[in-house]
């Protein structure tokens, strides 16, 4: 049953947006002539669109709905979540200095191609296969969870919700390629920000000003910094140090070694534009996260003043589904037409998370398996059509699998960040072994990856009081040590790739590197003021 009635005008707004999205992707498809156009946009996309697209991927529907719910209602929740953003500028800095120059120098499409050039084919296929398995599974769960929300909001069946969401995303992804992904993300981010600002302004006005949104919310939910815990056995997951240090390595691995993120960084014309996109992402992400977390604060105060609001939320057993609090509030306060725009914003957040992952799954499959293992020499046109077919296959599989994750989706959604942290550190460790060591070989790199992953699994099973954010550090250290030691005793020494020192470009970028460091300190200052 829907939580409110959607007017005909709102459905027209939604339909107009979706038709426009598909039309735009068909227009872009006419300008594609090769797989390079399809996967890296002919390396001609500007820094601003790449940065906004990267940010849009992170700003998923789960974030837009889940973060305000965590701040407002979840047990142990509150503005403490903002500490998660402290590491983002520093992670962008590390990637700009240490990883991106290596990848750009090799003119890659798949980031895992670097591993073959540095180690061997086996290492490339293992890391690419691991990426595809984890991302395909996570995408299916994402479709499932978003379809449940769409079902609750609109009253459409789960089947129809999945098919609409999956089909529209798949159509503009298959035909639009990475340019369709990036430019649709820019549009979708613009709509989302407008709607979020609109909601925040309404909350501020209804609650009596900026000070009013902080009234009625328990004081402990307003805590933003926790220096009193370390998360290394005290059972406190969201303390300052695990969120800063563990979050740093999590973000370096995700933004710097994950095909779904690195692929867009490789779409820029040159390394300067690629670095600029990371620099912009490091600056723009915190204000956006702060905005929807403050909406969570406002919702907590609104619910305190209107107890009937919580009663109107759909329940799961005896527990209200707090993730629907944002759309319920939107439906109650916005007029017809703007409700449709708000629902478009939720669709946009969902699609911007799905489109880039599906395109990157296609790119890694095409580059690391189909082309690398095939003996056929195809024309550019043939490769383009094969790329589209691979994209269609991945998107269809994700949609089909979404119907079968219901029994495990609840536990996965709670633990999705944990699952990522099991492997983020070891994956980063493999790349660092390739860049910073000369003796490490492919066997050692794969062994290090496995050792780091197993160590993190053991931490999950037997050290529950250790914050899962620390797994990103533990897995990294174990991978590097295990991989290096294995390489010393097993296999041949392999030469290091292109010397790293010539790529630093410190002179031209040190000012902006300094800005990112100061920006991190500025975030700490903002959190201290809040």
Beta strands, then each sheet from edge to edge (+ up, - down):
strand 1: 315-316
strand 2: 319-320
sheet 1: 1+ 2-
end
